[in-house]
């Protein structure tokens, strides 16, 4: 039987710059292969090959996707083996877990690479500028979004909002007692701004949950605040939590998953709007419950203008991500042409042998 796969991002290009949240996802592992070197394509290919091998062996895996390249991976975790692979160029891991470096640069013809280094440096400079421009566009978009939030914040009943949160928390945890354990919290993104636009993995992340709460509302109506309260209550009970941050404003939350209790609560609004489609799905409409009736109609013109404005900055940011991806694709052959495939294969074989040894000890 083929193993199941969980997809998510752990780093994203946001209004606060590139925002890495990789470390907590590797906590609890016993060994991590740190993939080093300049070629994202080679590192990602190694991750994909190891993942495919162990999924075919029946092991569940977690694939950590790269937000700046839809076809690439930043990491892999095989929970049962307690082993992971991580592209160290994505972000350093601050973690007390044994690591082993795997440097893909060792597979290159060094003379060939040195001859191309000036060209590579020029590409790198252009790529970094494209990312900086994307971040600036997202940052400006967030400032506009803040003005949109203010319209709704000024027309909210915060007592009612607190009551909505209290009622939901009571429904989720009312019959639960403390586990006596320290909760493990993993920080992630379920979606990200990518060269292909906004991509999310909500269906995959939630498909094995019995209960899914779809939070509906408007900007500034307290969706993130509600989610933070839901997460805090789980932590207080010692329940493990997956906290999925907003890919636009990473200081906000978009989803909380508590697998021990089989539920998730998530912001189900544009650009990640979903609707109930299975037993156990339920909508909680914060706008209807907490915002003064007629607010949408009263401020329709302002809302339309601000929404159009912030979305235009989002699209502009994505266009810069697309430009960075184009430049990376142009740069890739420089690396690939100098790679000794047999050396890359030996890297795979060495890592895979250690995985097989670990699996053998579990039997």
ZADO-1210 file (C-alpha; in nm, 4 decimals, padded with zeros to 6 digits):
<atoms>
<atom x="00.0000" y="00.0000" z="00.0000" code="UNK" pos="1"/>
<atom x="00.1312" y="00.3433" z="-00.0932" code="UNK" pos="2"/>
<atom x="00.1832" y="00.5810" z="00.1957" code="UNK" pos="3"/>
<atom x="-00.0178" y="00.8996" z="00.2382" code="UNK" pos="4"/>
<atom x="00.1307" y="01.2436" z="00.1772" code="UNK" pos="5"/>
<atom x="00.0739" y="01.5694" z="00.3627" code="UNK" pos="6"/>
<atom x="00.1489" y="01.8861" z="00.1634" code="UNK" pos="7"/>
<atom x="00.2313" y="02.2282" z="00.3092" code="UNK" pos="8"/>
<atom x="00.4651" y="02.5267" z="00.2933" code="UNK" pos="9"/>
<atom x="00.6992" y="02.6307" z="00.5734" code="UNK" pos="10"/>
<atom x="00.8337" y="02.9476" z="00.4121" code="UNK" pos="11"/>
<atom x="00.6593" y="03.2130" z="00.2055" code="UNK" pos="12"/>
<atom x="00.7186" y="03.5469" z="00.0350" code="UNK" pos="13"/>
<atom x="00.4917" y="03.7785" z="00.2336" code="UNK" pos="14"/>
<atom x="00.4260" y="04.1427" z="00.3188" code="UNK" pos="15"/>
<atom x="00.6882" y="04.0963" z="00.5942" code="UNK" pos="16"/>
<atom x="00.9503" y="03.9635" z="00.3506" code="UNK" pos="17"/>
<atom x="01.0452" y="03.5978" z="00.3179" code="UNK" pos="18"/>
<atom x="00.9037" y="03.4387" z="00.6328" code="UNK" pos="19"/>
<atom x="01.0567" y="03.1029" z="00.7359" code="UNK" pos="20"/>
<atom x="00.8836" y="02.8663" z="00.9812" code="UNK" pos="21"/>
<atom x="01.0664" y="02.5406" z="00.9131" code="UNK" pos="22"/>
<atom x="01.2199" y="02.4536" z="01.2494" code="UNK" pos="23"/>
<atom x="00.9173" y="02.3337" z="01.4481" code="UNK" pos="24"/>
<atom x="00.8236" y="02.0897" z="01.1739" code="UNK" pos="25"/>
<atom x="01.1524" y="01.9027" z="01.2192" code="UNK" pos="26"/>
<atom x="01.1331" y="01.8880" z="01.5985" code="UNK" pos="27"/>
<atom x="01.1069" y="01.5372" z="01.7397" code="UNK" pos="28"/>
<atom x="01.3111" y="01.3829" z="01.4581" code="UNK" pos="29"/>
<atom x="01.6229" y="01.1774" z="01.5252" code="UNK" pos="30"/>
<atom x="01.8225" y="01.2649" z="01.2133" code="UNK" pos="31"/>
<atom x="01.8118" y="01.5361" z="00.9462" code="UNK" pos="32"/>
<atom x="01.9965" y="01.5410" z="00.6155" code="UNK" pos="33"/>
<atom x="02.0860" y="01.9029" z="00.5388" code="UNK" pos="34"/>
<atom x="02.1049" y="01.9451" z="00.1628" code="UNK" pos="35"/>
<atom x="02.3570" y="02.2125" z="00.0748" code="UNK" pos="36"/>
<atom x="02.4862" y="02.3601" z="-00.2479" code="UNK" pos="37"/>
<atom x="02.3764" y="02.5974" z="-00.5192" code="UNK" pos="38"/>
<atom x="02.1415" y="02.3916" z="-00.7385" code="UNK" pos="39"/>
<atom x="01.7822" y="02.3944" z="-00.6152" code="UNK" pos="40"/>
<atom x="01.6890" y="02.1528" z="-00.8928" code="UNK" pos="41"/>
<atom x="01.9371" y="01.8875" z="-00.7806" code="UNK" pos="42"/>
<atom x="01.8409" y="01.9200" z="-00.4146" code="UNK" pos="43"/>
<atom x="01.4698" y="01.9089" z="-00.4912" code="UNK" pos="44"/>
<atom x="01.5189" y="01.6062" z="-00.7173" code="UNK" pos="45"/>
<atom x="01.6914" y="01.4186" z="-00.4343" code="UNK" pos="46"/>
<atom x="01.4053" y="01.5033" z="-00.1974" code="UNK" pos="47"/>
<atom x="01.1463" y="01.3857" z="-00.4517" code="UNK" pos="48"/>
<atom x="01.3310" y="01.0614" z="-00.5187" code="UNK" pos="49"/>
<atom x="01.3611" y="00.9731" z="-00.1499" code="UNK" pos="50"/>
<atom x="00.9944" y="01.0656" z="-00.0949" code="UNK" pos="51"/>
<atom x="00.8755" y="00.8473" z="-00.3843" code="UNK" pos="52"/>
<atom x="01.0828" y="00.5516" z="-00.2636" code="UNK" pos="53"/>
<atom x="00.9423" y="00.5565" z="00.0863" code="UNK" pos="54"/>
<atom x="00.5858" y="00.6299" z="-00.0145" code="UNK" pos="55"/>
<atom x="00.6075" y="00.3215" z="-00.2367" code="UNK" pos="56"/>
<atom x="00.7350" y="00.1346" z="00.0684" code="UNK" pos="57"/>
<atom x="00.4085" y="00.2262" z="00.2438" code="UNK" pos="58"/>
<atom x="00.5383" y="00.5094" z="00.4628" code="UNK" pos="59"/>
<atom x="00.3454" y="00.8338" z="00.5144" code="UNK" pos="60"/>
<atom x="00.5473" y="01.1436" z="00.4265" code="UNK" pos="61"/>
<atom x="00.5260" y="01.5201" z="00.4649" code="UNK" pos="62"/>
<atom x="00.6309" y="01.7273" z="00.1640" code="UNK" pos="63"/>
<atom x="00.7383" y="02.0841" z="00.2341" code="UNK" pos="64"/>
<atom x="00.6867" y="02.2817" z="-00.0848" code="UNK" pos="65"/>
<atom x="00.8907" y="02.5741" z="-00.2163" code="UNK" pos="66"/>
<atom x="00.6817" y="02.8909" z="-00.2518" code="UNK" pos="67"/>
<atom x="00.9124" y="03.0504" z="-00.5094" code="UNK" pos="68"/>
<atom x="00.9092" y="02.7461" z="-00.7391" code="UNK" pos="69"/>
<atom x="00.5892" y="02.5429" z="-00.7684" code="UNK" pos="70"/>
<atom x="00.7732" y="02.2395" z="-00.8994" code="UNK" pos="71"/>
<atom x="01.0352" y="02.2250" z="-00.6235" code="UNK" pos="72"/>
<atom x="01.0484" y="02.1004" z="-00.2647" code="UNK" pos="73"/>
<atom x="01.2172" y="02.2532" z="00.0393" code="UNK" pos="74"/>
<atom x="01.2001" y="01.9463" z="00.2565" code="UNK" pos="75"/>
<atom x="01.0722" y="01.5997" z="00.3434" code="UNK" pos="76"/>
<atom x="00.9744" y="01.4389" z="00.6721" code="UNK" pos="77"/>
<atom x="00.9126" y="01.0665" z="00.7211" code="UNK" pos="78"/>
<atom x="00.7421" y="01.0620" z="01.0644" code="UNK" pos="79"/>
<atom x="00.7624" y="00.6879" z="01.1276" code="UNK" pos="80"/>
<atom x="01.1383" y="00.6836" z="01.0666" code="UNK" pos="81"/>
<atom x="01.1841" y="01.0177" z="01.2457" code="UNK" pos="82"/>
<atom x="01.4134" y="01.1282" z="00.9627" code="UNK" pos="83"/>
<atom x="01.3938" y="01.4402" z="00.7475" code="UNK" pos="84"/>
<atom x="01.5618" y="01.6126" z="00.4546" code="UNK" pos="85"/>
<atom x="01.5928" y="01.9906" z="00.4443" code="UNK" pos="86"/>
<atom x="01.7249" y="02.2313" z="00.1826" code="UNK" pos="87"/>
<atom x="01.9406" y="02.4474" z="00.4066" code="UNK" pos="88"/>
<atom x="01.9315" y="02.7335" z="00.1537" code="UNK" pos="89"/>
<atom x="01.5618" y="02.7795" z="00.2375" code="UNK" pos="90"/>
<atom x="01.6407" y="02.8697" z="00.5966" code="UNK" pos="91"/>
<atom x="01.8766" y="02.7443" z="00.8685" code="UNK" pos="92"/>
<atom x="01.7235" y="02.5116" z="01.1280" code="UNK" pos="93"/>
<atom x="01.7641" y="02.6118" z="01.4912" code="UNK" pos="94"/>
<atom x="01.7148" y="02.2683" z="01.6364" code="UNK" pos="95"/>
<atom x="01.8845" y="02.0180" z="01.8660" code="UNK" pos="96"/>
<atom x="01.8703" y="01.7196" z="01.6311" code="UNK" pos="97"/>
<atom x="02.1668" y="01.5299" z="01.4796" code="UNK" pos="98"/>
<atom x="02.2285" y="01.6525" z="01.1240" code="UNK" pos="99"/>
<atom x="02.4342" y="01.5326" z="00.8312" code="UNK" pos="100"/>
<atom x="02.5449" y="01.7562" z="00.5449" code="UNK" pos="101"/>
<atom x="02.4865" y="01.6442" z="00.1863" code="UNK" pos="102"/>
<atom x="02.6512" y="01.8960" z="-00.0452" code="UNK" pos="103"/>
<atom x="02.5297" y="01.8675" z="-00.4043" code="UNK" pos="104"/>
<atom x="02.8158" y="02.0933" z="-00.5164" code="UNK" pos="105"/>
<atom x="03.0369" y="01.7860" z="-00.4694" code="UNK" pos="106"/>
<atom x="02.8733" y="01.6452" z="-00.7829" code="UNK" pos="107"/>
<atom x="02.9904" y="01.9308" z="-01.0058" code="UNK" pos="108"/>
<atom x="03.2860" y="01.9853" z="-01.2262" code="UNK" pos="109"/>
<atom x="03.4475" y="02.2647" z="-01.0266" code="UNK" pos="110"/>
<atom x="03.6332" y="02.4145" z="-01.3228" code="UNK" pos="111"/>
<atom x="03.3102" y="02.4381" z="-01.5205" code="UNK" pos="112"/>
<atom x="03.1357" y="02.6132" z="-01.2316" code="UNK" pos="113"/>
<atom x="03.4190" y="02.8617" z="-01.1756" code="UNK" pos="114"/>
<atom x="03.4110" y="02.9627" z="-01.5415" code="UNK" pos="115"/>
<atom x="03.0409" y="03.0488" z="-01.5091" code="UNK" pos="116"/>
<atom x="03.0557" y="03.2195" z="-01.1705" code="UNK" pos="117"/>
<atom x="03.0294" y="03.5776" z="-01.2980" code="UNK" pos="118"/>
<atom x="02.7187" y="03.4855" z="-01.4967" code="UNK" pos="119"/>
<atom x="02.5705" y="03.3080" z="-01.1933" code="UNK" pos="120"/>
<atom x="02.6382" y="03.6133" z="-00.9747" code="UNK" pos="121"/>
<atom x="02.4574" y="03.8422" z="-01.2181" code="UNK" pos="122"/>
<atom x="02.1575" y="03.6100" z="-01.2172" code="UNK" pos="123"/>
<atom x="02.1589" y="03.5948" z="-00.8373" code="UNK" pos="124"/>
<atom x="02.1565" y="03.9738" z="-00.8122" code="UNK" pos="125"/>
<atom x="01.8589" y="04.0030" z="-01.0476" code="UNK" pos="126"/>
<atom x="01.6714" y="03.7255" z="-00.8659" code="UNK" pos="127"/>
<atom x="01.7198" y="03.8914" z="-00.5274" code="UNK" pos="128"/>
<atom x="01.5965" y="04.2240" z="-00.6654" code="UNK" pos="129"/>
<atom x="01.2844" y="04.0538" z="-00.8028" code="UNK" pos="130"/>
<atom x="01.2114" y="03.9040" z="-00.4604" code="UNK" pos="131"/>
<atom x="01.2642" y="04.2415" z="-00.2909" code="UNK" pos="132"/>
<atom x="01.0201" y="04.4024" z="-00.5361" code="UNK" pos="133"/>
<atom x="00.7650" y="04.1292" z="-00.4632" code="UNK" pos="134"/>
<atom x="00.7947" y="04.1901" z="-00.0891" code="UNK" pos="135"/>
<atom x="00.7494" y="04.5646" z="-00.1357" code="UNK" pos="136"/>
<atom x="00.4357" y="04.5100" z="-00.3438" code="UNK" pos="137"/>
<atom x="00.2903" y="04.2766" z="-00.0809" code="UNK" pos="138"/>
<atom x="00.3823" y="04.5244" z="00.1939" code="UNK" pos="139"/>
<atom x="00.1986" y="04.8080" z="00.0173" code="UNK" pos="140"/>
<atom x="-00.0970" y="04.5783" z="-00.0409" code="UNK" pos="141"/>
<atom x="-00.1106" y="04.4989" z="00.3305" code="UNK" pos="142"/>
<atom x="-00.1215" y="04.8696" z="00.4187" code="UNK" pos="143"/>
<atom x="-00.4222" y="04.9092" z="00.1886" code="UNK" pos="144"/>
<atom x="-00.5773" y="04.5975" z="00.3412" code="UNK" pos="145"/>
<atom x="-00.5395" y="04.7556" z="00.6860" code="UNK" pos="146"/>
<atom x="-00.7656" y="05.0400" z="00.5693" code="UNK" pos="147"/>
<atom x="-01.0211" y="04.7837" z="00.4547" code="UNK" pos="148"/>
<atom x="-01.0056" y="04.6113" z="00.7925" code="UNK" pos="149"/>
<atom x="-01.0712" y="04.9399" z="00.9702" code="UNK" pos="150"/>
<atom x="-01.4140" y="04.9750" z="00.8068" code="UNK" pos="151"/>
<atom x="-01.5305" y="04.6492" z="00.9606" code="UNK" pos="152"/>
<atom x="-01.3488" y="04.6939" z="01.2907" code="UNK" pos="153"/>
<atom x="-01.5369" y="05.0203" z="01.3430" code="UNK" pos="154"/>
<atom x="-01.8676" y="04.8399" z="01.2903" code="UNK" pos="155"/>
<atom x="-01.8079" y="04.5294" z="01.5021" code="UNK" pos="156"/>
<atom x="-01.9623" y="04.4255" z="01.8309" code="UNK" pos="157"/>
<atom x="-01.6589" y="04.2889" z="02.0153" code="UNK" pos="158"/>
<atom x="-01.8668" y="04.1398" z="02.2960" code="UNK" pos="159"/>
<atom x="-02.0470" y="03.9286" z="02.0376" code="UNK" pos="160"/>
<atom x="-01.7151" y="03.8352" z="01.8777" code="UNK" pos="161"/>
<atom x="-01.5833" y="03.7161" z="02.2126" code="UNK" pos="162"/>
<atom x="-01.9022" y="03.5164" z="02.2639" code="UNK" pos="163"/>
<atom x="-01.8616" y="03.3463" z="01.9241" code="UNK" pos="164"/>
<atom x="-01.5091" y="03.2427" z="02.0234" code="UNK" pos="165"/>
<atom x="-01.6161" y="03.1219" z="02.3677" code="UNK" pos="166"/>
<atom x="-01.9032" y="02.9183" z="02.2237" code="UNK" pos="167"/>
<atom x="-01.6796" y="02.7524" z="01.9661" code="UNK" pos="168"/>
<atom x="-01.4078" y="02.6727" z="02.2195" code="UNK" pos="169"/>
<atom x="-01.6696" y="02.5166" z="02.4479" code="UNK" pos="170"/>
<atom x="-01.7971" y="02.3019" z="02.1606" code="UNK" pos="171"/>
<atom x="-01.4466" y="02.1920" z="02.0663" code="UNK" pos="172"/>
<atom x="-01.3046" y="02.1252" z="02.4126" code="UNK" pos="173"/>
<atom x="-01.5982" y="02.1257" z="02.6556" code="UNK" pos="174"/>
<atom x="-01.5644" y="01.7553" z="02.7351" code="UNK" pos="175"/>
<atom x="-01.1849" y="01.7469" z="02.7287" code="UNK" pos="176"/>
<atom x="-00.9530" y="01.7312" z="03.0273" code="UNK" pos="177"/>
<atom x="-00.5833" y="01.8122" z="03.0346" code="UNK" pos="178"/>
<atom x="-00.3602" y="01.5444" z="02.8840" code="UNK" pos="179"/>
<atom x="-00.0859" y="01.6334" z="03.1279" code="UNK" pos="180"/>
<atom x="00.1560" y="01.6620" z="02.8351" code="UNK" pos="181"/>
<atom x="00.3366" y="01.9568" z="02.6866" code="UNK" pos="182"/>
<atom x="00.1727" y="02.0439" z="02.3564" code="UNK" pos="183"/>
<atom x="00.3812" y="02.0261" z="02.0408" code="UNK" pos="184"/>
<atom x="00.3046" y="02.3187" z="01.8104" code="UNK" pos="185"/>
<atom x="00.4020" y="02.3171" z="01.4455" code="UNK" pos="186"/>
<atom x="00.3995" y="02.6447" z="01.2491" code="UNK" pos="187"/>
<atom x="00.3255" y="02.6286" z="00.8778" code="UNK" pos="188"/>
<atom x="00.1469" y="02.7827" z="00.5802" code="UNK" pos="189"/>
<atom x="-00.1329" y="02.5960" z="00.4031" code="UNK" pos="190"/>
<atom x="-00.0909" y="02.8285" z="00.1071" code="UNK" pos="191"/>
<atom x="00.1532" y="03.0731" z="-00.0413" code="UNK" pos="192"/>
<atom x="00.2018" y="03.3353" z="-00.3086" code="UNK" pos="193"/>
<atom x="00.3843" y="03.1569" z="-00.5889" code="UNK" pos="194"/>
<atom x="00.4852" y="03.2321" z="-00.9484" code="UNK" pos="195"/>
<atom x="00.1535" y="03.0721" z="-01.0498" code="UNK" pos="196"/>
<atom x="-00.0485" y="03.2855" z="-00.8084" code="UNK" pos="197"/>
<atom x="-00.1897" y="03.1844" z="-00.4716" code="UNK" pos="198"/>
<atom x="-00.1714" y="02.8074" z="-00.4166" code="UNK" pos="199"/>
<atom x="-00.3145" y="02.6212" z="-00.1171" code="UNK" pos="200"/>
<atom x="-00.3267" y="02.2625" z="00.0095" code="UNK" pos="201"/>
<atom x="-00.6386" y="02.2898" z="00.2259" code="UNK" pos="202"/>
<atom x="-00.8178" y="01.9846" z="00.0767" code="UNK" pos="203"/>
<atom x="-00.5128" y="01.7642" z="00.1375" code="UNK" pos="204"/>
<atom x="-00.4469" y="01.8944" z="00.4909" code="UNK" pos="205"/>
<atom x="-00.8084" y="01.8509" z="00.6022" code="UNK" pos="206"/>
<atom x="-00.9275" y="01.5441" z="00.4106" code="UNK" pos="207"/>
<atom x="-00.8852" y="01.2976" z="00.7006" code="UNK" pos="208"/>
<atom x="-01.0536" y="01.5169" z="00.9617" code="UNK" pos="209"/>
<atom x="-01.4011" y="01.4395" z="01.0932" code="UNK" pos="210"/>
<atom x="-01.5014" y="01.7972" z="01.1624" code="UNK" pos="211"/>
<atom x="-01.4171" y="02.1094" z="00.9586" code="UNK" pos="212"/>
<atom x="-01.5303" y="02.4570" z="01.0609" code="UNK" pos="213"/>
<atom x="-01.5360" y="02.7120" z="00.7776" code="UNK" pos="214"/>
<atom x="-01.4957" y="03.0631" z="00.9169" code="UNK" pos="215"/>
<atom x="-01.6647" y="03.3247" z="00.6994" code="UNK" pos="216"/>
<atom x="-01.6302" y="03.6981" z="00.7517" code="UNK" pos="217"/>
<atom x="-01.4634" y="04.0091" z="00.6203" code="UNK" pos="218"/>
<atom x="-01.1238" y="04.1725" z="00.6654" code="UNK" pos="219"/>
<atom x="-01.0780" y="04.2808" z="01.0252" code="UNK" pos="220"/>
<atom x="-01.3689" y="04.0821" z="01.1698" code="UNK" pos="221"/>
<atom x="-01.1526" y="03.8801" z="01.4084" code="UNK" pos="222"/>
<atom x="-01.1014" y="03.5526" z="01.2208" code="UNK" pos="223"/>
<atom x="-00.7342" y="03.5353" z="01.3170" code="UNK" pos="224"/>
<atom x="-00.8095" y="03.6324" z="01.6773" code="UNK" pos="225"/>
<atom x="-01.0646" y="03.3530" z="01.7028" code="UNK" pos="226"/>
<atom x="-00.8146" y="03.1038" z="01.5607" code="UNK" pos="227"/>
<atom x="-00.5459" y="03.2119" z="01.8067" code="UNK" pos="228"/>
<atom x="-00.7904" y="03.1499" z="02.0925" code="UNK" pos="229"/>
<atom x="-00.8743" y="02.8048" z="01.9556" code="UNK" pos="230"/>
<atom x="-00.5029" y="02.7211" z="01.9327" code="UNK" pos="231"/>
<atom x="-00.4273" y="02.8554" z="02.2811" code="UNK" pos="232"/>
<atom x="-00.7045" y="02.6422" z="02.4321" code="UNK" pos="233"/>
<atom x="-00.5567" y="02.3299" z="02.2706" code="UNK" pos="234"/>
<atom x="-00.2097" y="02.4126" z="02.4014" code="UNK" pos="235"/>
<atom x="-00.3517" y="02.4635" z="02.7530" code="UNK" pos="236"/>
<atom x="-00.4953" y="02.1101" z="02.7355" code="UNK" pos="237"/>
<atom x="-00.1646" y="01.9649" z="02.6153" code="UNK" pos="238"/>
<atom x="-00.2960" y="01.8825" z="02.2687" code="UNK" pos="239"/>
<atom x="-00.0637" y="01.8934" z="01.9674" code="UNK" pos="240"/>
<atom x="-00.1512" y="02.1745" z="01.7270" code="UNK" pos="241"/>
<atom x="-00.0760" y="02.2619" z="01.3658" code="UNK" pos="242"/>
<atom x="-00.0941" y="02.6399" z="01.3249" code="UNK" pos="243"/>
<atom x="-00.1149" y="02.7598" z="00.9649" code="UNK" pos="244"/>
<atom x="-00.0254" y="03.1250" z="00.9227" code="UNK" pos="245"/>
<atom x="-00.1535" y="03.3711" z="00.6656" code="UNK" pos="246"/>
<atom x="00.0635" y="03.3784" z="00.3536" code="UNK" pos="247"/>
<atom x="-00.0103" y="03.7499" z="00.3100" code="UNK" pos="248"/>
<atom x="00.0367" y="03.8654" z="00.6695" code="UNK" pos="249"/>
<atom x="00.2280" y="03.5893" z="00.8531" code="UNK" pos="250"/>
<atom x="00.1498" y="03.7404" z="01.1925" code="UNK" pos="251"/>
<atom x="-00.2124" y="03.6370" z="01.1389" code="UNK" pos="252"/>
<atom x="-00.3509" y="03.2831" z="01.1550" code="UNK" pos="253"/>
<atom x="-00.5565" y="03.1168" z="00.8836" code="UNK" pos="254"/>
<atom x="-00.6042" y="02.7652" z="01.0195" code="UNK" pos="255"/>
<atom x="-00.5766" y="02.5530" z="01.3323" code="UNK" pos="256"/>
<atom x="-00.5682" y="02.1721" z="01.3139" code="UNK" pos="257"/>
<atom x="-00.5965" y="01.9465" z="01.6204" code="UNK" pos="258"/>
<atom x="-00.5631" y="01.5939" z="01.4815" code="UNK" pos="259"/>
<atom x="-00.6033" y="01.4244" z="01.8198" code="UNK" pos="260"/>
<atom x="-00.9627" y="01.5505" z="01.8229" code="UNK" pos="261"/>
<atom x="-01.0119" y="01.5249" z="01.4467" code="UNK" pos="262"/>
<atom x="-01.0989" y="01.8857" z="01.3668" code="UNK" pos="263"/>
<atom x="-00.9799" y="02.2007" z="01.1958" code="UNK" pos="264"/>
<atom x="-01.0998" y="02.5600" z="01.2018" code="UNK" pos="265"/>
<atom x="-00.9964" y="02.7801" z="00.9123" code="UNK" pos="266"/>
<atom x="-01.0467" y="03.1139" z="00.7419" code="UNK" pos="267"/>
<atom x="-01.2532" y="03.0145" z="00.4408" code="UNK" pos="268"/>
<atom x="-01.2525" y="03.3442" z="00.2536" code="UNK" pos="269"/>
<atom x="-01.0884" y="03.4702" z="-00.0654" code="UNK" pos="270"/>
<atom x="-00.8256" y="03.3762" z="-00.1843" code="UNK" pos="271"/>
<atom x="-00.8786" y="03.0393" z="-00.0117" code="UNK" pos="272"/>
<atom x="-01.2575" y="03.0200" z="-00.0085" code="UNK" pos="273"/>
<atom x="-01.4168" y="02.6759" z="00.0332" code="UNK" pos="274"/>
<atom x="-01.7651" y="02.5542" z="00.1152" code="UNK" pos="275"/>
<atom x="-01.9008" y="02.2479" z="00.3002" code="UNK" pos="276"/>
<atom x="-01.9031" y="01.9311" z="00.0921" code="UNK" pos="277"/>
<atom x="-01.8891" y="01.6435" z="00.3403" code="UNK" pos="278"/>
<atom x="-02.0495" y="01.5318" z="00.6644" code="UNK" pos="279"/>
<atom x="-01.9016" y="01.7222" z="00.9570" code="UNK" pos="280"/>
<atom x="-01.8500" y="02.0469" z="00.7648" code="UNK" pos="281"/>
<atom x="-01.9960" y="02.3597" z="00.9240" code="UNK" pos="282"/>
<atom x="-01.9930" y="02.7328" z="00.8473" code="UNK" pos="283"/>
<atom x="-01.9442" y="02.9940" z="01.1202" code="UNK" pos="284"/>
<atom x="-02.0283" y="03.3369" z="00.9765" code="UNK" pos="285"/>
<atom x="-01.8615" y="03.6037" z="01.1885" code="UNK" pos="286"/>
<atom x="-01.9917" y="03.8853" z="00.9708" code="UNK" pos="287"/>
<atom x="-02.3535" y="03.7909" z="01.0342" code="UNK" pos="288"/>
<atom x="-02.2961" y="03.7324" z="01.4037" code="UNK" pos="289"/>
<atom x="-02.0844" y="04.0359" z="01.4943" code="UNK" pos="290"/>
<atom x="-02.0922" y="04.3147" z="01.2326" code="UNK" pos="291"/>
<atom x="-02.3568" y="04.5863" z="01.2183" code="UNK" pos="292"/>
<atom x="-02.6183" y="04.4957" z="00.9567" code="UNK" pos="293"/>
<atom x="-02.5841" y="04.6902" z="00.6317" code="UNK" pos="294"/>
<atom x="-02.2104" y="04.7598" z="00.6669" code="UNK" pos="295"/>
<atom x="-02.1309" y="04.6033" z="00.3286" code="UNK" pos="296"/>
<atom x="-02.3954" y="04.8171" z="00.1634" code="UNK" pos="297"/>
<atom x="-02.3141" y="05.1395" z="00.3470" code="UNK" pos="298"/>
<atom x="-01.9444" y="05.1310" z="00.2571" code="UNK" pos="299"/>
<atom x="-01.9777" y="04.9491" z="-00.0756" code="UNK" pos="300"/>
<atom x="-01.7808" y="05.2051" z="-00.2779" code="UNK" pos="301"/>
<atom x="-01.4902" y="05.2291" z="-00.0317" code="UNK" pos="302"/>
<atom x="-01.4789" y="04.8518" z="00.0082" code="UNK" pos="303"/>
<atom x="-01.4717" y="04.7977" z="-00.3674" code="UNK" pos="304"/>
<atom x="-01.1933" y="05.0522" z="-00.4209" code="UNK" pos="305"/>
<atom x="-00.9754" y="04.9216" z="-00.1378" code="UNK" pos="306"/>
<atom x="-01.0276" y="04.5588" z="-00.2398" code="UNK" pos="307"/>
<atom x="-00.9342" y="04.6351" z="-00.5996" code="UNK" pos="308"/>
<atom x="-00.6278" y="04.8283" z="-00.4837" code="UNK" pos="309"/>
<atom x="-00.4816" y="04.5682" z="-00.2487" code="UNK" pos="310"/>
<atom x="-00.5474" y="04.2864" z="-00.4966" code="UNK" pos="311"/>
<atom x="-00.3645" y="04.4828" z="-00.7658" code="UNK" pos="312"/>
<atom x="-00.0577" y="04.4997" z="-00.5403" code="UNK" pos="313"/>
<atom x="-00.0879" y="04.1262" z="-00.4765" code="UNK" pos="314"/>
<atom x="-00.0937" y="04.0591" z="-00.8517" code="UNK" pos="315"/>
<atom x="00.2047" y="04.2887" z="-00.8960" code="UNK" pos="316"/>
<atom x="00.3928" y="04.0958" z="-00.6281" code="UNK" pos="317"/>
<atom x="00.3163" y="03.7669" z="-00.7982" code="UNK" pos="318"/>
<atom x="00.4474" y="03.9082" z="-01.1267" code="UNK" pos="319"/>
<atom x="00.7828" y="03.9740" z="-00.9558" code="UNK" pos="320"/>
<atom x="00.7846" y="03.6172" z="-00.8199" code="UNK" pos="321"/>
<atom x="00.7208" y="03.4991" z="-01.1739" code="UNK" pos="322"/>
<atom x="01.0155" y="03.7073" z="-01.2933" code="UNK" pos="323"/>
<atom x="01.2389" y="03.5529" z="-01.0255" code="UNK" pos="324"/>
<atom x="01.1282" y="03.2052" z="-01.1364" code="UNK" pos="325"/>
<atom x="01.2057" y="03.2893" z="-01.5009" code="UNK" pos="326"/>
<atom x="01.5557" y="03.4016" z="-01.4073" code="UNK" pos="327"/>
<atom x="01.6101" y="03.0880" z="-01.1979" code="UNK" pos="328"/>
<atom x="01.5016" y="02.8715" z="-01.4882" code="UNK" pos="329"/>
<atom x="01.7521" y="03.0495" z="-01.7139" code="UNK" pos="330"/>
<atom x="02.0260" y="02.9948" z="-01.4545" code="UNK" pos="331"/>
<atom x="01.9518" y="02.6245" z="-01.3979" code="UNK" pos="332"/>
<atom x="02.1300" y="02.4836" z="-01.7092" code="UNK" pos="333"/>
<atom x="02.4556" y="02.6394" z="-01.5915" code="UNK" pos="334"/>
<atom x="02.4442" y="02.4118" z="-01.2882" code="UNK" pos="335"/>
<atom x="02.2966" y="02.1061" z="-01.4554" code="UNK" pos="336"/>
<atom x="02.5474" y="02.0979" z="-01.7409" code="UNK" pos="337"/>
<atom x="02.8298" y="02.0562" z="-01.4917" code="UNK" pos="338"/>
<atom x="02.6699" y="01.7859" z="-01.2768" code="UNK" pos="339"/>
<atom x="02.7991" y="01.4303" z="-01.2620" code="UNK" pos="340"/>
<atom x="02.4758" y="01.2300" z="-01.2349" code="UNK" pos="341"/>
<atom x="02.6554" y="00.9249" z="-01.0991" code="UNK" pos="342"/>
<atom x="02.7735" y="01.1293" z="-00.7996" code="UNK" pos="343"/>
<atom x="02.4182" y="01.2520" z="-00.7347" code="UNK" pos="344"/>
<atom x="02.2981" y="00.8910" z="-00.7503" code="UNK" pos="345"/>
<atom x="02.5579" y="00.7929" z="-00.4893" code="UNK" pos="346"/>
<atom x="02.4238" y="01.0682" z="-00.2619" code="UNK" pos="347"/>
<atom x="02.0757" y="00.9214" z="-00.2978" code="UNK" pos="348"/>
<atom x="02.2005" y="00.5672" z="-00.2329" code="UNK" pos="349"/>
<atom x="02.3900" y="00.6747" z="00.0801" code="UNK" pos="350"/>
<atom x="02.0894" y="00.8525" z="00.2287" code="UNK" pos="351"/>
<atom x="01.8498" y="00.5768" z="00.1309" code="UNK" pos="352"/>
<atom x="02.0718" y="00.3118" z="00.2902" code="UNK" pos="353"/>
<atom x="02.0543" y="00.4942" z="00.6220" code="UNK" pos="354"/>
<atom x="01.6767" y="00.5103" z="00.5886" code="UNK" pos="355"/>
<atom x="01.6643" y="00.1365" z="00.5169" code="UNK" pos="356"/>
<atom x="01.8844" y="00.0677" z="00.8201" code="UNK" pos="357"/>
<atom x="01.6492" y="00.2700" z="01.0382" code="UNK" pos="358"/>
<atom x="01.3454" y="00.0922" z="00.8969" code="UNK" pos="359"/>
<atom x="01.5114" y="-00.2433" z="00.9659" code="UNK" pos="360"/>
<atom x="01.5585" y="-00.1537" z="01.3306" code="UNK" pos="361"/>
<atom x="01.1868" y="-00.0738" z="01.3589" code="UNK" pos="362"/>
<atom x="01.0769" y="-00.4163" z="01.2384" code="UNK" pos="363"/>
</atoms>
